[in-house]
């Protein structure tokens, strides 16, 4: 694969991240307050997700994909970081499918 498809894939994902309903976001305010958990292995998918986060003005929170974290540990990491969205590859999606993103009350 050449590097040329990376920006296009990142732009598409960034657009999707920007379309996430503001009502579902934990952090009211500008998109820069949004945190996105990235569960992609080192490689192209991680680059696409990282760039997409930056392009959308979000902060990327990288999660290990090769570890032995339990679902409970992943849930803790995601919620402790205050992530609104999880980006995962097909190989990782089952590990995060049942994680509940805690909802914080807004004042």
Helices and strands as residue ranges (DSSP letters): H 4-18, G 22-24, G 31-33, E 35-39, H 44-56, E 59-62, H 71-80, E 85-88, H 90-96
